[in-house]
Amino acid sequence: MLAFLVPFLGLGDAPALVVLTFYALYPILRGTYTGLESVPPECIEAADGLGFSNFQKLRWVELPLALPVIISGMRVATAMTIGIATIAAFIGAGGLGDFITQGLALNDSSLILLGAIPTALLALSFDYGISHLESQLNHRKTKLSKHPRVKEAILVVICFILLILVGNSFFKEYINKRSESVVIASKNFTEQYILAELMAQLIETKTPLKVIRKFNLGATDIIHQALLRGNVDLYPEYSGTAYLTVLKEPFNSGNEPVLNKVRSAYKEKFKLIWLEPFGFSNSQSLAVKKDFAQKHQTHTLSDLALISNNLRIAAPPEFLKRADGLPGLSKVYGLTFKKMMQVDPNLMYSAIENQKVDVIAAFTTDGKLQKHNLVTLKDDKDFYPPYHAAPVIREAVLISHPEIQETLAPVLGLISEEKMTDLNYKVDVEGLTPAEAAHQFLVEFNLI
């Protein structure tokens, strides 16, 4: 449902609320129908004998008798909705799911637990509370039965709380849109978090604009569509990815000005502006263990192709499908792997460390390459274009807030490939958060 609604409603709260409402309605409606159907026929006959109207029968006979089953449906819906809500973090809806997705992306179990444990406790607490209410309704001789108005009060309170939660989400979205703000997004790996944080902290420090972070939004296509719809204003992208994946242009090896072509096409087709690059190019490749490379004399992708039919590979979903990923590499180099494992970008390293796979997709500035004793294989047929990292911003936002370009200018061209690798290493290996690594870099170069 989320995947289906994002193209129509964009990212954020709107599709999440629609999905949660849709999934919650079925058990509630089913419980209501079952409860009303289970009312004993003799009670209906008695009500008819007393001359009750249809509304009076519903109000005084059917609903009170069906209420325990209705509450049971609400119990199922509530627990299920709390669990499903964490998934909405993948489309920028926020909440406790953010901790889970960030933990998965950074391979940080403490972050995962920080989101998972409160979510579980919240679901269990609501389940217990509604279960207690259900048991009270099933005992006719309790205080609840002596005070039928209490049932109504409880239902009113529950509905009121739900209205507050839903209203607060819409109000927050409304305030964010009305306020002077810029929405910065990122994909779902460490380098993207750091680059997005660098931009966010600079804009927060140097301008009065409020920064709304929507990190970990997944693949290129999702963020690009969010950018076109106005759900996102700014994010870091790579020239090679934009050229092959977004523009779907075929790359011919040589000295083609890929960045210039991307910059021109983005402005003409999408009204999106590419600012100057950060200063480094982060190309893709495949990586293997150093001892594996020495044992099999595998130093290039062509070398790997000779033995690939006996190997296992782990890669993110995007890499397995994109033209500049495995499909393109297979076509150019003739790669045919025995097994392909689709995993989160940062979990690839656990897979190869635990010998679940022999090869992983990697980027040349990955901080974990050194930690896991990996080596990237040379692209000896020049399959990949240059992957210059640069901020991409909506033209309308840049016209409204030209100070954004002025604020980001000092950091553009400042980050070398070695420096980016070092920043990734600090997060992936030394345990700094992307925000801390970005702050250290900005302080080191006296930018904040």
NORTA-V512773 format. One record per pair of residues at least 12 apart in sequence whose C-alpha atoms are under 7 Angstrom apart, sorted by the first residue. I is the first residue (numbers start at 1). J is the second residue. D is the distance in Angstrom with one decimal. If there is no record, write none. Layout:
BEGIN
i;j;d
I;J;D
I;J;D
END
This chain:
BEGIN
i;j;d
1;19;6.3
2;15;6.4
2;16;7.0
2;19;6.7
10;226;6.1
10;229;6.8
10;231;6.5
11;91;5.4
11;92;6.0
11;226;6.5
11;231;6.3
12;91;6.0
12;92;4.8
12;93;4.2
13;93;4.9
13;169;6.8
16;88;5.8
16;93;6.7
20;81;5.9
20;85;7.0
24;77;4.7
24;81;6.3
27;73;5.1
27;74;7.0
27;76;6.7
27;77;5.8
28;70;6.5
28;73;4.6
28;74;5.3
28;77;6.6
31;69;5.7
31;70;4.8
31;72;6.8
31;73;4.6
32;69;6.9
32;70;4.8
35;66;4.2
35;67;6.9
35;69;5.1
35;70;6.1
36;62;6.1
36;63;7.0
36;66;5.3
39;62;6.2
39;65;6.3
39;66;6.5
68;134;5.4
68;137;5.7
68;138;6.3
71;134;6.0
72;134;6.6
75;127;5.8
75;130;5.7
75;131;6.9
79;123;5.0
79;126;6.9
79;127;6.1
82;119;7.0
82;123;6.0
83;119;7.0
90;216;6.8
90;217;5.6
91;217;5.7
92;214;5.4
92;217;6.3
96;115;4.9
96;119;6.9
97;115;6.0
99;111;5.4
99;112;5.8
99;114;6.3
99;115;4.9
100;112;4.2
100;115;5.2
100;116;6.6
105;188;6.3
105;189;6.0
105;344;6.7
105;345;6.8
105;346;5.6
106;190;6.8
106;346;6.1
106;428;6.8
107;346;6.1
107;347;6.5
180;209;5.6
180;210;6.3
181;209;5.1
181;210;4.3
181;211;5.6
181;212;6.9
182;209;6.8
182;210;6.3
182;211;5.1
182;212;6.1
182;233;6.1
183;211;5.9
183;212;4.7
183;213;6.0
183;214;6.9
183;232;5.2
183;233;5.1
183;234;6.4
184;196;6.6
184;200;6.9
184;211;6.9
184;212;6.2
184;213;5.2
184;214;6.0
184;232;6.3
184;233;6.0
184;234;4.9
184;235;5.6
185;213;6.1
185;214;4.6
185;215;4.8
185;232;6.4
185;234;6.4
185;235;5.0
186;214;6.8
186;215;4.6
186;216;5.6
186;217;6.2
186;235;5.7
186;236;6.7
187;215;6.5
187;216;4.9
187;217;5.2
187;218;4.9
187;219;6.2
188;216;4.2
188;217;6.2
188;218;5.0
189;345;6.5
190;424;6.4
191;424;6.0
192;236;6.7
193;215;6.7
193;434;5.9
194;434;4.9
194;435;6.7
194;438;5.8
195;236;6.6
196;235;6.4
196;236;6.5
197;434;6.8
197;435;5.7
197;438;6.1
198;438;5.2
199;408;6.6
202;407;6.7
202;408;6.9
203;404;6.7
203;407;6.4
205;448;6.9
206;407;6.6
219;318;6.3
228;270;7.0
233;393;5.7
233;394;5.6
233;397;6.8
234;391;6.8
234;392;5.6
234;393;4.4
234;394;6.8
235;391;5.6
235;392;5.6
235;393;6.8
236;389;6.5
236;390;5.5
236;391;4.4
236;392;6.0
237;389;5.6
237;390;5.6
237;391;6.2
237;392;6.5
238;387;5.0
238;388;5.2
238;389;4.4
238;390;6.4
239;258;6.8
239;259;5.5
239;262;6.6
239;386;6.8
239;387;5.0
239;388;5.2
239;389;6.6
240;385;5.4
240;386;5.6
240;387;4.6
241;387;7.0
242;262;6.8
243;262;6.0
244;323;6.6
244;324;6.3
245;322;6.6
245;323;6.6
251;385;6.7
253;382;5.8
253;383;6.6
271;394;6.5
271;395;5.5
272;392;6.7
272;393;5.7
272;394;4.6
272;395;5.2
273;392;5.6
273;393;5.3
273;394;6.1
273;395;5.7
274;390;6.7
274;391;6.0
274;392;4.7
274;393;6.6
275;390;6.2
275;391;5.5
275;392;6.3
276;390;6.1
276;412;6.0
277;388;6.2
277;389;5.5
277;390;4.1
277;412;5.8
277;413;5.9
278;389;5.8
278;390;5.4
278;411;6.7
278;412;4.2
278;413;4.6
278;414;6.2
278;415;5.7
279;412;6.4
279;413;3.9
279;414;5.6
279;415;4.9
279;416;5.4
280;388;5.9
280;389;6.4
280;415;6.2
280;416;5.0
280;417;4.9
281;386;6.4
281;387;4.8
281;388;4.2
281;389;6.1
281;417;6.6
282;363;6.1
282;364;5.6
282;365;5.9
282;387;5.3
282;388;6.6
283;363;5.7
283;364;5.7
283;386;6.6
283;387;5.3
284;362;5.9
284;363;4.5
284;364;6.4
285;361;6.1
285;362;5.4
285;363;6.0
285;376;6.3
285;377;6.4
286;359;6.6
286;360;5.7
286;361;4.6
286;362;5.4
286;376;5.7
286;377;5.8
287;359;5.8
287;360;5.4
287;361;6.2
287;362;6.0
287;374;6.2
287;375;5.4
287;376;4.2
287;377;5.9
288;358;6.4
288;359;5.1
288;360;6.8
288;374;5.5
288;375;5.7
288;376;6.6
289;373;6.0
289;374;4.4
289;375;6.2
290;373;6.1
290;374;5.4
290;375;5.7
299;377;5.3
299;378;6.4
300;377;4.7
300;378;4.4
300;379;6.3
300;380;6.2
301;377;5.7
301;378;6.0
301;379;5.9
301;380;6.7
302;333;6.1
305;333;6.3
305;334;6.1
305;335;4.9
308;335;5.9
308;336;5.6
308;337;5.1
309;336;5.0
309;337;4.6
309;338;5.1
310;337;6.5
310;338;5.4
311;337;5.5
311;338;5.4
311;339;6.9
311;358;5.9
312;337;5.9
312;338;5.6
312;339;4.7
312;340;5.9
312;357;4.8
312;358;5.3
312;359;6.2
313;337;6.9
313;339;6.3
313;340;5.0
313;341;6.1
313;357;5.4
313;358;6.0
313;359;4.6
313;360;5.4
314;340;5.9
314;341;4.6
314;342;5.9
314;343;6.5
314;348;5.8
314;357;6.3
314;359;6.5
314;360;4.9
314;361;6.7
315;341;6.4
315;342;5.4
315;343;5.9
315;345;6.7
315;348;6.5
315;360;5.8
315;361;5.2
316;342;5.5
316;343;5.1
316;344;5.4
316;345;5.3
317;342;5.7
317;343;6.9
348;360;6.3
353;372;6.8
365;417;6.5
365;420;6.4
365;421;4.5
366;421;5.9
366;424;6.3
367;421;5.3
367;422;6.6
367;424;4.5
367;425;3.8
367;428;6.2
368;425;6.3
368;428;6.2
368;429;6.6
423;437;6.3
END
